[in-house]
Amino acid sequence: MGSATSELPSRHTPLSDAAETGLKIVIVGGFGVGKTTLVHSVSEIRPLTTEEVMTQAGIGVDEPGEGTTKTTTTVAFDFGRISLNERMVLYLFGAPGQERFWFLWDRLFSGTLGAVVLVDTRRMDDSWYAIDRLEHHQTPFVVAVNRFEDDENRYSLDEIRQALALPEHVPLIDCDARSRHSGKDVLITLVDHLYALAMAREKTP
């Protein structure tokens, strides 16, 4: 992975122009799937985070799921930045995964060029809302499967695509949210997807 063209699509503005001021990318997914970790691992600046320690009040409301040691939760969004090349800067917004904060998502999607849906195969159902909202907003996205060390049921990408009912044109890849290299590959995949969509639109009469 490494093409990340400097001329990308935009709904209203040529991406080559948008790239001069940066491209807004949103990272969405279920609670505890690794969105904050991904932003932190790839950001070239100190990320802005709105994580708070989980308390007793969150029991039964914010459930991180089995097999996790998660003790904090994002209550607004995470923000980071990464330069893919000399011209292209991505501004990353990690959305909160708890259902009670989903009302923030539509606002975060405003002005978004594309999105990454981060998936935990142990809780696949948590991905449905993210995919639904992105499709509603007609926001292009890719799906990245965050492979955890304790993922005993290692489903194949084909099985995951079928479970999520993802169309073939939506990129689906494995990743490790803790790895900068892996996270950057996810973002490059998204950028290349956006470019391919832009080229397809230009060829359409």
N, C-alpha and C positions, 0 to 999 in steps of 0.2 A: 504494500500500500504506500503510495507516495505521490500520486499525480496531483491532487488538489489544485486544480486550475485556478488562475487568477481572474477568470471571467466566469461569473456565475449567474444563475437565474435570479430574478426577482419578480414579484407579481406586477410591479408598476415601474421599477427602475432597473436599468441594466446593471447586473451584478458587478461588472467591472467598475462602475461608478460607485456603487454601494460599498465596494471593498475598500475604497479610500477612507471611509469613515468607520468601517467595521460592520460586521454582520452579527445580528442577534440570533442566538441559538438557545432553545429551551431544552432542559433535560427533565423528563417526567417519568413517573413510574410509581409503584406501590410503596408503602411505608417500609423503610429499612432495606430497600433494594440496593443501595449504594450510590445514590445520586450525589450526596455531599462528598463522598470519597472520590468519585470520578472528577468532580470540579476541583477538588484539592490536589489531586494527583497530576492534572494536566496544566493547571493555571501557572502562568509565568509571573504573576504578581501574588502578593499575599491575599488569599480569597477573603471576601466579605462573607461572613456567615451569621445566621440568626438561630443557631442551635441553643437549646435550653435543656437543662437536666430534666429527665423524666421523673415525675413524682408519683406518689400514691394516687393522686387525683386522676392520673392517666390510666389506671388499671381498668380494663374493660372498654377503654376508649381508644387508646393508642397501643395496639398489640403488635410488637415487633416480630412475633412468630417464634416457632421453636428453633433451637440451635443457634441463637444469636445472643451476643453479649451487649447489644446496643443499650446505652444508658442515656443518650441525648436524642433530641428530635428537632428538626427544622420547623420554625414557626412562621416564617415568611418566605425567604428564598435565600439561596447561596449565589454568590456572584464571583466569577473569575474571568481571566482573559488569556488567550493563547494566540500567538502569531504562527500561522502555517507557512507563510513565506514573507517576502519583503513588503508585499502589498495587502495581504489578506490577514485581517485580525478578526478573531471570533470572540464575541462577548457571550459568556456562558451564564445562564440563569437556571439554577437547580430548584425545581418546584417542590413544595412540601408534599409528602405522600399521604398524610392522614386525610381521611374523608372530610373531616370538619374544616379543612383548609382548601378544599377543592374549589370553593368560590373564587379563590385568588387566581386560578389557572387561566380563566378567560382573559383576565387583565394582563397576565404575563405573556399570553399568546399575541397580544397586540404588537404589531411591528416585527413579529418573529419571521425569520426567513425559513427556518426548518427546525426540526426537533429530533431528539434521541429518546426513544422509549427504552428504559432499562428494565430488564426482566429478571426475576428470580424464579427458577423453575419449581421451587418448593411451594410457591404461592402464585401460580400462573394467573389465577382469576383476578389478582390485583392489577393486572395490566389492561383489562378490558376498558376501564373508564378512560385511561390516558389515550388509548387508540381511538375510542369513540369521539372524544373531544377534538382530537387533531383532525380526524376525518370531517367532523362537523365544521371546523374552521378552514378546511381545505388546506391544511398546513402539511407540506411534505415531511416525511419522517423516515428514520431507519430504526430497526429494533436491534438492541444489543443484549445478549444473554450474559449476565454477570455470573461467571462460574465460580461458585464457592467451594472451598476445600472439602466441606462436609456434605457436598451434593452427591448423595449415594445413588440417586436415580438420575443418571446422566442421560437425559433425553437427547436425541439427535436434533439437528437443526430442522430437518424435514418434519420430525414429529412435533416440534414446537411451532413451526409454521402452520401445520394442520390444526393444532390445538387453538391457536390464536386466529385462525381463518384469515391469515395474511395473504393478500394477492402476491403473485409471483414477482411483480415489479417492485415490491417493497424489500429493500436489502435487509438481510437477517444475518448477524455475525456473532461469534463468540467474543467475549472480552474479559479482562480482569480489571475491575475498576480501581484497584490499588496501583496498577502499573501505568506510568506516564506513557510509555510506548504503546501499550494496548489502547489506552484511552484516546491517544492521538490518532490511532488507526480508525477508531470509531468515528471521530470527527471528519477525517479525510473521506471515509466512506459516505458520510452525509453530504459533504461538499461535492463529491463526484456525482452523487445521486441528483442533487440540485442542478448541476451542470447538464446532466443527461436529460432531465425534464425540460430545461430551457431549450436545448437543442431540438428536442422533439416538438416543442411548441412552435419554434421558428419554421420547422418543416411542414407544419400543418397549414393548409391553405386557409 
